[in-house]
Amino acid sequence: MEIDTGSTAWVIMAAALVLLMTPGLSLFYGGMTRAKGVLNMMMMSFVSIIVVTVLWVLYGYSLAFDESGNSALNTIIGGLDNIGLAGLHETATADDGTGIPYLVFSAFQLTFAIITVALISGAIADRAKFGAWVAFAALWATLVYFPVAHWVWGGGWLGSLGIMDFAGGTVVHINAGAAALALALVVGRRHGWPKERMRPHNLPLVLLGAALLWFGWFGFNAGSELGVDMTTALAFMNTQIATAIAAGGWIVVEKLRDGHSTSLGVASGAVAGLVAITPSCAFVDTLGAAIIGLLAGVLCAYAVGLKYKLGYDDSLDVVGVHLVGGLIGSVALGFVAAYPGDGQNPGLFYGGGVSQLGLQVLGPVVVMIYSFVVAWILAKIIDKVMGFRIPEDAEITGIDITTHAETGYDLGTIHASGVAASNGPVTLPAAQPSEKKVDA
Amino acid sequence: MRLITAIIKPFKLDDVKAALEQAGVKGMTVSEASGYGRQRGHTEVYRGAEYQVDLVPKVRVEVLVEEDDHEEVLDAIVKAAHTGKIGDGKVWSVPVDTVVRVRTGERGPEAL
């Protein structure tokens, strides 16, 4: 089997970059929670890596990308020929020396499935049962992510219509954002929200997370060309342009509206720009990327305030950043697409009429409704069967200590915060002398 | 005047605060504390080892009240902090001779 070694090397690197985005997301989200919930927030991302990897190997890849089955059925779901990754180890995406191994393609796509699931967790910070989240992650990946990835990228009906979604504006961000909204509604508000101020407990972590996301996103966007050519370069540069302008747009809005540009704003603005340029990075010119970045930074800065008006506790703004940012990026393509692919048209401002605009609205709307409805039903079922929330006293005490028996920052000198307090392990001989004992 | 000190379960702080406001208390001091009473802590398992944990996290609430109000305030705290389970905490009051408001120099009940 002849492969393109340059392209293969890049997509392998890109897969590693995108995998790093999920721990990056966990820092971004973890810093935004209160100190008593940082570990649970990060654990929700890490457990998504575990759950989705196992499902992907078992059947996820096959359902998303196997096109060998019944052709009518294949418009909505993939076949079963690649169950357990069967048949992938000796094939490549093209036989003539221009392809990459299917195992590399599968690994790359797996990292997208992982982060999409992890993104949803931001809506339910500090209050969800860990087991309930694991169940939701597995069921939502199976019933929503794998089919939707197939619809757009795996030879399914939305891709056949000619919708533009280069790296996952619809498949990843709108999909996750709609599920996050459903989950926030079913699980309900954090105790004390919105009366109590719930500010991010560690903004340096948020900035570090945003930086890792920005870095990894070059793999996400430029890697989605699945090779190395002029489009790879275009996607790479457009990603940088839109992200920088979005981060700038967000903090300018903050300065004019609130009087201060915040570090949370710069981090959120960068992510909003990354989200919006995701579907569009390979289809727009420099001006288009700049417009999309500006729209994302400015509109998302306002969209994150919606939850206070509408009363849903989407704790870390998955809806305001990912759903809204994804919609901006997708719909904007209907106006500013300059370099359409096969079976696609330029945007309205580039002489393509309104046909592409229609598709760029249709795809997101269909996925938004599907993801929201299925996520809502799944969350309701899980809530009935096992309960989605931890008890109120455990939530107020802190989900980290009550669910995971740990705290993110064990800074006290008295060591009463659960497990660190001790006279040494009672099951081990010759326990270490305990810290100075303090009488109550 | 009296100083009331309440050691309560941390998650009961919201309820106790609300009850104190209801009872007309104008201010309070809240701090994190650790300790044990008759329940003597408990055992926990972490990374395969079992530990005896004797100090349990608590919240300490302190309020200054006038002599005539203190029974009512004590009762309000006890009612709000009660779960009926072990480790609910304790509330006590002690007489206070002098209270001075720093900003104005007022002394006695006017300073409360």
Interface residues (C-beta under 8 A of the other chain):
Chain A: G192 E392 D393 A394 I396 T397 A405 E406 G412 I414 H415 A416 S417 G418 V419 A421 S422 N423 G424 P425 V426 T427 L428 V438 D439 A440
Chain B: K9 P10 F11 L13 D14 S34 G35 Y36 G37 G41 T43 E44 V45 Y46 A49 E50 Y51 Q52 V53 D54 L55 V56 P57
